[in-house]
Amino acid sequence: MKLAYWMYAGPAHIGTLRVASSFKNVHAIMHAPLGDDYFNVMRSMLERERDFTPVTASIVDRHVLARGSQNKVVETITRKDKEEKPDLILLTPTCTSSILQEDLQNFVDKAALESKSDLILADVNHYRVNELQAADRTLEQVVRFYIEKAKKQIGENNVRPISQSSLGIDKDGASKNKIGPKTKVIQNRGVPKQSFGSQNEASKAEVLQGTEFQELGNEALHANPPQTLNFSRTEKPSANIIGIFTLGFHNQHDCRELKKLLNDLGVSVNLVIPEGGSITELHKLPQAWFNVVPYREIGLMTANYLLKEFDMPLISRTPMGVVDTALFVRQVENVLNSITLQEDANKGNTQIKLSESAQLVSDHPQENEKTLSPFNFEEYIDQQTRFVSQAAWFSRSIDCQNLTGKKAVVFGDGTHAASMTRILAREMGVRVCCAGTYCKNDADWFREQVQGFCDEVLITDDHTQVGDMIARIEPATIFGTQMERHIGKRLDIPCGVISSPVHIQNFSLGYRPFLGYEGTNQIADLVYNSFTLGMEDHLLEIFGGHDTKEVITKSLSNSTDLTWAPDGLTELKKIPGFVRGKIKRNTERFARENSITIITMEVMYAAKEAAGA
């Protein structure tokens, strides 16, 4: 925790509240002093939604501190439980209220005696994690809570998974022995061992494929009707999309494009969490064939938990750009073929671990064609690349070739910054002088992803270091967050926003995805329009128009020790606008290095000669 007037990723409780407010019928209680309760205003201002933010602040003031916070927190929880009737109430402190070191779990336990809703205390270390890490942890905590709750219901129904052989059942399903009234056989993909009565019972469950609890005999059916949860895989291919949540960068548009992409591949969407998801349906997560995590920042912990518990494959490649979208589609193809292979092997009594086979994802179609596969999406990739996505064609056009070799700086969260770096260098021929991210916890992964695509890497959450790097490199354009946009304005360098944190203008009402094949078109437009090619300013100078650049200080410092003489300003105005800022900065640097305080026309020419122009 540190004091700052700008943060790329906010404090931990913001991440928790973003997850809670993304779910349907979930209410968050924020245990915080006045001043920490700005989340409601922020979400209402940025997210273009019609509902109220489901967050209530339990204010900690001197009166509360004098008599203790327990009664105030418990009263707030029970009041909201009666008023809102939510499925879940999530309690979270802030980094400020955490200093009090109160036993909030005790508060939750006491409130649970009167509340009809489920209650969870956010299990987040507010001193060690930021907003994105807390969101990832909170989502995993909520999913784990309801999966464990579902497993307890299975145990309460006295369902004991045992193998057919231990019951003396032949291959046709006919019973060789007398079956008791409570004896059941479960054919179930991926029911975790913890749901069994003991480890020995778990080892007896040799057949774990299929979905329903098979009742053996009418006597068993009437004696103990099945009231259990269905953990089985859906009949047709389906996927969970994990990590779409409120205040995310173009998350709603990306989710829509992902659904379209999966639908084109014949894969239905089982659940999308947390945005728009219901916690009462979280027990259906294991029914999907695989999980899609489009953003590394949130969803990986949940997907890894489902991989461990239910052996569910996960695809974490972000389908951003023509190349990575094709690789994403091939990974979906490989997972579907692996599951089909597993089912065929199970019919032949051959044991295959799905997570191992599904992770053998080949990015090269010729390797996949070595075996006969029921799923092959190469034709789809070819059609989408040539006729739906215009980015591949545009990258070979004369317009895009004008960008070849131009310098750019990329900075943002790990997912978007890494993807954008590869797109610029690999697909559009732009030289990325520096690629950086503020996700310091993912530094190793980021370096691996951008290796060979940029000149240098910057890992920092200090915006002043980013500003100094941009001023030093002087790129033709910047691709970053809202902060880099501000830095670019002060340095007269255009900027395209590609990542959170963002302003309200990046929550567009129109359809602007960054993922999938439609996303490639949006990115191509953003890249091309972010470069200043000079035509607009040049035409303004020819035909007359506004020009206020002479009175704007283009530096990161608000104070300057330089003065421009009238003849120097006149000469500066003659320079085309698309290079004027760079020449102005170079001239000012030359003046400072030579202890010149007044910049005249002669100084400008001297600076030009010194630069070798």
Helices and strands as residue ranges (DSSP letters): H 12-22, E 26-32, H 39-46, E 55-59, H 62-67, H 70-84, E 88-93, G 97-100, H 104-112, E 118-121, H 131-156, H 164-167, E 184-186, G 193-195, H 199-204, E 213-215, H 218-223, E 238-244, H 251-264, E 268-274, G 279-287, E 290-292, H 300-310, E 314-315, H 322-347, H 354-358, H 365-368, H 378-383, I 384-388, H 391-395, H 398-401, E 407-412, H 414-422, I 423-427, E 431-437, G 440-442, H 443-450, E 454-459, H 463-473, E 477-480, H 482-491, E 495-497, G 504-506, H 516-530, H 535-543, G 549-551, E 563-564, H 566-573, H 577-593, E 598-599, H 601-610
